[in-house]
Amino acid sequence: MSRWITRYKVSMIIVSCVLLLSAILFLPSSHPSLAAPSAGNGVSVWMTTADLKTHLAPQDSAHFSTGNGSAIIKITVNENQTYQQMDGFGASLTDGSAWLIYNKMSKSQRDALMTKLFSPVKGIGLNFLRQPMGASDLTTPASGEYSYDDMPKGQTDPNLTHFSIAHDEAYIIPLLKQALQLNPHLKIMATPWSPPGWMKSTDSMEGGTLNTAAYTAYATYFVKFIQAYQAQGIPIFAVTPQNEPLYQPVGYPGMSFPADQEANFIAHYLAPAFAAAHISTQILGYDHNWDTPSYPTTLLSDANTRAALAGTAWHCYAGAVEAQTVVHNAYPDKATYETECSGGQWEENNGLPGTTNLLIGAIRNWSSSVVRWGLALDPNGNPNLGTGAACNQCRGIVTIDQKTGHVTYNGDYYALGHASKFLQPGATRIDSSAGSNSVSDVAFKNPDGSKVLVVYN
């Protein structure tokens, strides 16, 4: 996570509506739950208020109508205009988040939390996780800056004979398995904050660049990771070669990976390694902020790299979300994913406005995912590496008291739930227009024909 934070305007109400028909939805501006149902055009309404006193609560029905209408707020939904397919909503089960859930909660507490996170029926049905491949800033101090092939200073392991995911088997993999049991449609992508230090110019997990001589070993590192996780029953949907390749943090793992170097690695090392190992995992490029669309454009402008890439990944910490559309318009056959945007103490209203604006804005700019950062943290932003550079003001989707195991479900949780709970696998975005500056919205159509409209004011 970079140290630049987006702040969003505080708004009052988010409403998620499971739509039965597509036409024009009418809502009174101040009391959306009070709209009267119309025969045959009923709309189930679920609401969360900014103070979270009402959260994902069913309300009285709204209704659809044809014609121009006279409602204070009119939202037009056109199911005939379709956009991208959605792949999921979620966060990252970091080393720190997994440790907290697995070790600081009783089994009954843990099972209840995992159900509320991942079950589509009894919870909000989160269905996308972005997993760090090794250490990130949200890693416990006890784990430290680890990779899957650590070597003593000055030593290398080009054949990866010491490769092991044993660290993850303690508590990360058990929780991933539980999440998959609760939601078999869960998609898991993976991203390294750094290659093993011996592959880099610094001989360290921090800073530096990838040694040219290590490109083959690094590609094999991805292959071994995907195969090891698959052997545990955990398929990897997609990978990116490097988290935030334009940022070199001091105090936690990171690496500079310029666009031309990442393009070379993807086209001539990673993609061929996947092909040789018969791995179908998708490769996404970039995985950094909206402020540098020239980076993914450089990747996609190279024919070999473009052929290897399924799409691009984006973070929210600098720039404007419309950068996603700029790249999409240039390369419309490539998917777009928003893959990291942390909540934290800098946000107002416990993350509800920020997450909702992200959800609507990212999706309206072609993202197939909405992904926050840490899944779970304690009230002090722990566990993290504790180096001062790690994010100690970050907030998880949920907050867990380390002493009692008590869970607080934050605004991030409810905002994501307004989409994840109602969208089915294979849902696509459809056209919608509120026609009001005070209201934002995004609409979807499920494979069974039902529609979902998320409205925010």
Helices and strands as residue ranges (DSSP letters): E 13-19, E 24-27, G 32-34, E 42-49, E 57-65, E 73-85, E 88-92, H 95-103, H 107-118, E 128-132, H 166-169, H 172-182, E 187-191, G 197-199, G 212-214, H 215-231, E 238-239, H 259-265, I 266-270, H 271-276, E 282-289, H 294-301, H 303-308, E 311-315, H 323-330, E 335-340, E 343-344, G 349-351, H 352-364, E 369-374, E 376-377, E 394-395, E 398-400, E 407-409, H 411-420, E 428-433, E 440-445, E 451-456
